[in-house]
Amino acid sequence: MRAGTLDKHAARAGAASLSCFTALFFVALIAPIVVVVLVSFSADESIAVPISGFSLRWYHRLWEYRPFVDSLLTSLYLALSASFIAILVAVPAAIGVGRSSGRMATALTTFLLAPIAIPALVIGLSLLYFLSNIGIGVSFTALLIAHTVVSVPYVMRTTLATYRNTQASYLEAAAVLGASQWQTFCHVTLPLIAPGIFAGGLFSILVSLDNLGVSYFFGTANVTTLPVVMLSYLQNQFDPAIAAISTVQMGITVLLLLIVEKTYGLRALTTQ
């Protein structure tokens, strides 16, 4: 009886310790975000906590400081374009290797997923040398190519996971009923893998909007992304305007995540 009581106390102590650790982890994760949002409404001239009063002046500053607005629009257009091209590349590749377990399929899958594991600075520097050698200098085209390379793995991963979990019998039934390969793709395969494509596309947009390591190498004076402009702004000024634009960026991220959750559910990303 005594041993059983000790085991129960040990189990309760372990559960309590785990709960405390989890709570501290989430506090450490969320607290900086809360502070950034709070500072964005500060009336002070510099970033300081606690704030002396609330004001929307720094959100007005965002509109007045044109590089923030222009770079945000560039980032949104770039993210949408890169995600679209990534879908055109990753979806056929995922379907091609989805039902195969050969070495070529494994090698292609590893190649397309590799940018996830490679540091962004390495990708950016490598692409800078490569694109310069083929005559594509720093420009929006170079930015688009670089962001597409970074976006492909996210679309590839979710689409491949969704496709591998579809029933092959559906495709076989379509073929038996006389459907062509194109009809099978449009009416059977595409609707089944749409959640993976949609989730992967939106997550590639999020990755593109937040990307600094790759974008830093290809921006120009007239065409650059929001993270690069934010870094440049921090080098010269340290006021709550940077917190305000960060809050706007976080708001866009949360909105896209809510769209994924409400449309298909975030579990579409973890299906293996």
C-alpha angles and dihedrals in degrees: 000000000000092000090050091051091050090050091052092049091048091050092050092047090050092049091048092049091049091049091050092048092049091049092049090047093054092045090053089047099046102033096075090050092051091049092051092051091046094050091050088069093047122128091206125107093232138031109278136149125245097036121224096220146343125265142154093216094111092054088054087050089059091059093045093049099072097194089067093052096041094047092047091054090046091050093050093048091045093048093050093047094047091047092051093051090044089056091051090053102036102043097059089042092051092049091047095053099028097092097033129088098181126124094255092053091048092048092049092048091050091048094052093045094045097093089069091064098039117086113253092235090057091050092047095049093045093049090047091058094041097048092044090054092054093047102261108124130184105312143115089279091057090047090051093050092048094048091046090055089052093044100050097075093056094053091041094052098049095040093048092048092049094045093050090054095053119101112257087208090073091060091044091051091052091051092048090051090056102259117154121232091260092049090048091052095047099042104029115016099039096051090048096051096036093101091056093047093047095047093043092048093052093046090050087054090053092049091049094049091052098041117121105150095064098031093054092070099051108038122113132198090267102031119045138129130253098252090055092049090048091053091048091048091052091054091061106026137025108197134128091267088086089055090050094053089044089054091051090050091049090049091056090049093050091047092053092047090052090051090054092047095047094044104043108344128252090263087079086076096053099046108119 
